[in-house]
Every structure is written in structure tokens, then in C-alpha cells.
């Protein structure tokens, strides 16, 4: 099981084509009532069934509570949830390493024991337990007045507006494809469809805001806000970069000047200084490469014969990681921020 966290400890288990995927979560204490209707809404946002341009693998994402709750209320013991995998088709995959996937590296590390069907433990399927755990942490964060929300900032070369970094607002409109500029919805959907029909995939970028975090949250030097969130964010397959705030050309342009109450007139620091929250909204961008599973001819590597081979991927895959990946971005942020807040208590 892969684990992360200090006060909030998250463990993820399973694989894309294993019997199930799931998570363990400890550190919430006892007496916290989980809103399962809200949790399921978060899972629906991540579900491929909610996005017509996503993978054709439609799992029910049935949630099985194994431990840690009594009538939906935490007992103080470790929470353990699992989600059965029922719609997998291992026959779509063989011992051929796909370009820009983890297949080759995993085979070299684990040998014949490597489970590379559907990406194995490196699959986007693992964002399901991450999202579920993050939705619980998001609910818990409201005890502290903290909110976490994101929107699609870019699909390919098309870009939405940026959050107001001083006062970001939850996007209105379609919660499955949140945008600040509704005029970008049609062009983005058209680009996704055109790319899907061509058998190709698209890069994308998310922007996420965390509001209500008090100044001083964060544990420098190794458990700062940026490092804690990035460690969790980079669990999401395809994520290739995380940017906090903005870097201008000159310090005179970049520095945030103080106003009354310790706030600042701008927020180019993205709400973080010295690894600690500075009391302004924490704002970051998460950049994703195109999904490497494309329907065009490529060159793979036969792991049995140890040689390059022609390859055309025929499985079920996303055209673009966003918008369904937003749920995972928000989940990673919620888990990391809650861990840091509890570490400071």
C-alpha cells in the first residue's frame, strides 16, 4: 500500500484491473458525520459515465465501507473503503509496453510480477479512492471555514479566464465542466470531439483555489504548503507541473504589498511564503500532458521478445484528463491542507 501524510494518513491500494481499489484514512478522530450524498456527488464528477468524451470504461464505483464508521460517523479507528472493479477487460492489454506509459519502467522494476493491464497501480483508476478520501477531508475542512474548488483553465490551446487571486469565487454553471468564461464551453467541447475523432488526445490545465486557510499553516522546511500539496497532486497520472502564484519579470512587480489586517493588495505569491500560508487564498495551477493512450499507430516494446513492435492502442481511454480530473486535483489539495492544519494544532 502506498501512503502519505503526517496527522492525516492516506493509504491507497489496488490496481486498475485488480479485484478492487480502495483507501485507508486515519487522523479524523471520532464523532465526525460524513455526508455520503455529497461524497457521491464528488465521485460522479470524477466518473467517466458523466463525461461523454471520457473513457468507455464505465464503472459503477460502488462504495464498500469496511471499517472506521458507525452509522456514517467516524469511530476514531482507521477508515477503510473499497470499490470493486467490475468493468475491466484485461484482454485489451498484453505484454507490450505502450509509449509514454509506466509499463516499461514498471516491468523493469517488478519483472513478471508487474501488473500493467490498464496501467496497473499507475492507472487513473487510482484517482477514485484519492477522490473519495479527499471528499471526506473537504467536508472536514469546513469545520475550519476552508473551501477547495477548481475550474478548467485550459484544454489544448484554448484558455479560460484566471481566478481573481485575491478573491476567487466558486465557478457557477455546469459543475461537471466548471468554467469562469461560459463562452469557452462550446469551443472546448468542439476541440475535444474533433481530437477524439482523430484518435488523438489533448493537454490541459486546472486552476485550484483554497480559501480560509489561516496565516502560519505549513511546516517548513520539508512539510511546506507547496511540497505537501505537490506530493499528493503528482500521484495523479499525467500531471507534469504545479505552479503557485505568478512570477513577474521584476521584484517590484512580483512583491505583494501589505494592506490593513496583514492582507496584501495582490496575491502573486499564491497565498504561500516560506512554505507557510500567508492568509491570502492559496491558488495554484496543475498542468497535464495529453493522455498517452492514443488511437494512432505507434511503436511499442515487446517485453517478452525485448524489441520494438508496431502498436495501435484499442482500449477505452480519455481524450483529455479534464474536466473529470478536477475532482482528483481538489481531493489532493483538501487532504494536504487538512493534514497541515492538524499538524499545527
C-alpha positions in Angstrom: 0.0 0.0 0.0 1.3 3.5 -0.9 0.9 6.0 1.9 1.3 9.7 2.5 0.6 12.2 5.3 1.5 13.0 8.9 -1.6 13.8 11.0 -3.9 12.7 8.2 -2.5 9.4 6.9 -3.8 8.3 3.5 -3.1 4.8 2.0 -4.1 3.7 -1.4 -4.4 0.0 -2.5 -5.5 -2.0 -5.5 -4.9 -1.6 -9.3 -6.8 -0.9 -12.5 -7.7 -4.5 -13.2 -7.4 -5.9 -9.7 -10.4 -7.1 -7.7 -10.8 -3.6 -6.3 -9.2 -0.3 -5.5 -9.6 1.5 -2.2 -8.1 3.7 0.6 -7.4 3.9 4.3 -7.7 7.2 6.1 -6.7 7.9 9.7 -6.5 11.0 11.8 -10.0 12.4 11.7 -10.8 11.2 15.3 -14.3 10.2 16.4 -17.7 11.8 16.0 -17.5 13.2 12.5 -20.6 12.5 10.4 -19.8 12.0 6.7 -22.3 13.4 4.2 -22.5 10.4 1.8 -24.7 12.3 -0.7 -22.1 15.0 -1.1 -19.3 12.3 -1.3 -21.1 10.5 -4.1 -21.6 13.8 -6.0 -17.8 14.2 -5.9 -17.4 10.7 -7.3 -19.8 11.4 -10.1 -17.7 14.4 -11.1 -14.8 12.0 -11.5 -16.8 9.2 -13.2 -16.3 8.6 -16.9 -20.0 8.0 -17.2 -20.6 11.7 -16.5 -18.4 12.8 -19.4 -19.3 11.6 -23.0 -15.8 12.3 -24.2 -14.1 10.2 -21.4 -13.1 6.6 -21.4 -15.7 4.0 -22.4 -14.9 2.1 -19.2 -17.9 2.9 -17.0 -17.6 1.5 -13.5 -20.5 1.8 -11.0 -18.0 3.0 -8.3 -20.0 1.1 -5.7 -18.6 2.1 -2.3 -18.0 -0.6 0.3 -17.4 0.6 3.9 -15.0 -1.9 5.6 -14.2 -0.1 8.8 -13.9 3.1 10.7 -17.6 4.2 10.7 -20.7 3.5 12.8 -23.9 4.7 11.0 -21.8 7.1 8.9 -20.0 8.6 11.9 -16.3 8.2 12.4 -15.3 5.9 15.3 -11.7 7.1 15.6 -10.4 3.9 14.0 -8.9 3.9 10.5 -11.4 4.4 7.8 -11.2 1.8 5.0 -13.3 2.0 1.9 -13.1 -0.2 -1.3 -14.6 0.0 -4.8 -15.0 -3.2 -6.8 -13.6 -3.3 -10.3 -16.3 -4.9 -12.5 -15.9 -3.4 -16.0 -12.2 -4.1 -16.6 -11.1 -6.0 -19.7 -7.6 -7.3 -19.3 -7.8 -8.9 -22.7 -7.3 -5.4 -24.2 -3.7 -5.5 -22.9 -0.7 -7.7 -23.5 3.0 -7.7 -22.5 3.6 -4.7 -24.8 4.9 -1.5 -23.2 3.0 1.4 -24.5 4.7 4.7 -25.4 4.9 7.2 -22.5 3.2 4.9 -20.1 4.7 3.4 -16.9 4.6 -0.1 -18.5 8.3 -0.4 -19.3 9.6 1.1 -16.1 7.2 -1.0 -14.0 8.3 -4.2 -15.8 11.9 -3.4 -15.3 11.3 -2.7 -11.6 8.9 -5.6 -10.7 9.6 -8.1 -13.5 6.9 -10.7 -14.3 5.1 -9.6 -11.1 4.3 -6.2 -12.7 0.5 -5.8 -13.3 0.5 -3.5 -16.3 -3.1 -4.2 -17.5 -4.8 -0.9 -17.8 -1.8 0.8 -16.2 -2.0 -1.3 -13.0 -1.4 0.8 -9.9 -0.2 3.6 -12.1 -3.7 3.9 -13.7 -6.1 6.9 -13.5 -8.4 4.4 -11.8 -6.4 5.0 -8.6 -7.8 8.6 -8.5 -11.1 7.1 -7.4 -10.0 6.3 -3.9 -8.0 9.5 -3.8 -11.1 11.5 -4.7 -13.3 9.7 -2.1 -10.7 10.3 0.7 -10.4 13.9 -0.5 -14.2 14.5 -0.4 -14.2 13.4 3.2 -11.4 15.7 4.1 -13.1 18.6 2.2 -16.1 18.1 4.4 -14.0 18.1 7.5 -12.2 21.3 6.4 -15.5 23.2 6.7 -15.0 23.0 10.4 -12.2 25.5 9.9 -14.0 27.6 7.3 -11.8 26.3 4.5 -13.2 25.7 0.9 -11.5 24.0 -2.0 -12.6 24.4 -5.6 -11.2 24.4 -9.1 -12.1 25.0 -12.8 -10.8 24.1 -16.2 -8.2 26.6 -17.1 -7.1 25.2 -20.5 -7.9 22.5 -23.0 -5.2 22.3 -25.6 -4.6 25.8 -26.8 -7.9 27.2 -25.5 -7.9 29.0 -22.2 -10.5 30.1 -19.7 -10.1 33.2 -17.5 -8.0 33.0 -14.4 -9.3 33.2 -10.8 -9.2 36.6 -9.1 -6.3 35.6 -6.9 -7.3 38.0 -4.1 -10.9 36.9 -4.1 -11.5 33.7 -6.0 -15.2 32.5 -6.3 -16.6 29.1 -6.9 -17.5 28.8 -10.6 -21.2 28.9 -11.4 -22.9 26.9 -14.1 -22.1 23.3 -15.1 -20.5 21.7 -12.1 -19.2 18.8 -14.3 -17.3 21.3 -16.5 -16.7 24.4 -14.4 -15.5 27.5 -16.3 -15.3 31.2 -15.4 -16.0 32.2 -19.0 -19.0 30.3 -20.2 -18.2 31.4 -23.8 -15.3 28.9 -23.8 -17.5 25.8 -23.2 -18.6 25.4 -26.9 -15.1 25.8 -28.4 -13.5 23.5 -25.8 -16.1 20.7 -26.3 -15.7 21.0 -30.1 -12.0 20.7 -29.8 -12.3 17.6 -27.6 -14.7 16.0 -30.0 -12.5 16.8 -33.1 -9.5 15.4 -31.3 -11.3 12.3 -30.2 -12.5 11.6 -33.8 -8.9 12.0 -35.0 -7.7 9.3 -32.5 -5.6 11.8 -30.6 -5.6 13.4 -27.1 -5.2 16.8 -25.6 -3.1 18.6 -22.9 -5.0 20.5 -20.3 -4.6 22.7 -17.2 -6.6 23.1 -14.0 -6.6 26.1 -11.6 -7.5 25.4 -8.0 -8.1 27.8 -5.1 -8.2 27.1 -1.3 -9.8 29.8 0.8 -9.9 30.4 4.5 -6.5 28.9 5.4 -5.0 30.9 8.3 -1.6 32.5 8.1 1.1 30.3 9.5 -0.2 26.9 8.4 2.6 24.9 7.0 5.7 23.2 8.4 9.0 24.4 6.8 11.3 23.2 5.5 10.1 19.8 4.3 6.4 20.0 5.1 5.6 23.3 3.5 2.3 24.0 1.7 3.8 23.7 -1.8 5.6 20.5 -1.1 2.8 18.8 0.8 0.2 19.6 -1.9 2.6 18.7 -4.8 3.4 15.3 -3.3 -0.3 14.4 -3.4 -1.0 16.1 -6.7 1.8 14.2 -8.5 0.0 11.0 -7.6 -2.5 11.9 -10.4 -1.3 10.2 -13.7 -0.4 12.7 -16.4 0.3 15.6 -14.1 3.5 17.3 -15.2 3.7 20.7 -13.4 2.3 22.7 -10.5 2.6 26.4 -10.2 1.8 28.5 -7.2 1.0 32.2 -7.8 2.8 34.2 -10.5 6.3 35.2 -11.3 6.7 38.6 -12.9 9.8 39.9 -14.6 10.8 42.2 -11.7 10.6 42.0 -8.0 8.9 45.4 -7.9 6.1 43.8 -10.0 6.0 40.5 -8.1 6.1 41.6 -4.5 2.7 41.7 -2.7 2.3 45.0 -0.8 0.6 44.8 2.6 -2.7 46.4 3.5 -4.7 46.6 6.7 -5.0 43.4 8.8 -2.0 41.7 7.2 -3.6 41.1 3.9 -2.0 42.1 0.6 -3.2 44.2 -2.3 -2.2 41.5 -4.8 -1.6 37.7 -4.4 1.3 36.9 -6.8 2.7 34.6 -4.1 -0.3 32.3 -4.5 -1.1 32.5 -0.8 2.2 31.0 0.3 5.5 32.4 1.6 8.3 30.4 3.1 6.3 27.2 2.8 3.6 28.7 5.0 0.1 30.0 4.2 0.2 33.8 4.4 -3.6 34.3 5.0 -4.4 35.0 1.3 -6.2 32.4 -0.9 -3.9 29.6 -1.9 -4.0 29.5 -5.7 -2.2 27.0 -7.9 -2.3 25.6 -11.4 -1.9 21.9 -12.3 -0.7 21.1 -15.9 -1.4 17.8 -17.6 0.2 16.2 -20.6 -2.0 14.6 -23.3 -3.3 11.2 -22.3 -0.6 8.8 -23.9 -3.2 6.2 -25.0 -3.9 7.4 -28.5 -5.7 5.6 -31.3 -2.9 6.3 -33.9 -0.2 3.9 -35.0 2.9 4.0 -32.6 5.9 1.9 -31.7 5.7 -0.1 -28.5 8.1 -2.5 -26.9 7.5 -6.3 -26.6 8.5 -7.1 -23.1 8.9 -10.8 -23.9 10.8 -10.5 -27.2 12.7 -7.4 -26.0 12.2 -5.5 -29.2 10.2 -2.6 -30.6 6.9 -3.5 -32.3 4.2 -1.7 -34.2 1.3 -0.8 -31.8 -2.2 0.6 -32.2 -3.9 1.0 -28.8 -7.5 -0.2 -29.0 -8.7 0.1 -25.3 -11.0 2.6 -23.7 -9.3 5.9 -22.9 -9.9 9.6 -22.2 -9.4 12.2 -24.8 -8.5 14.7 -22.1 -7.8 14.3 -18.4 -10.0 17.4 -17.6 -12.7 18.1 -16.6 -13.1 14.8 -14.7 -9.6 15.1 -13.3 -10.7 18.3 -11.4 -12.2 16.1 -8.7 -8.8 14.5 -8.1 -7.0 17.9 -8.0 -9.4 19.2 -5.4 -9.1 16.0 -3.4 -5.3 16.1 -3.2 -5.5 19.8 -2.1 -8.1 19.0 0.6 -6.1 16.1 2.0 -2.9 18.1 2.1 -4.3 21.3 3.6 -6.2 19.3 6.3 -3.0 17.5 7.2 -1.1 20.8 7.6 -3.8 22.4 9.7 -3.9 19.5 12.1 -0.1 19.4 12.3 -0.3 23.0 13.6 -2.7 22.2 16.4 
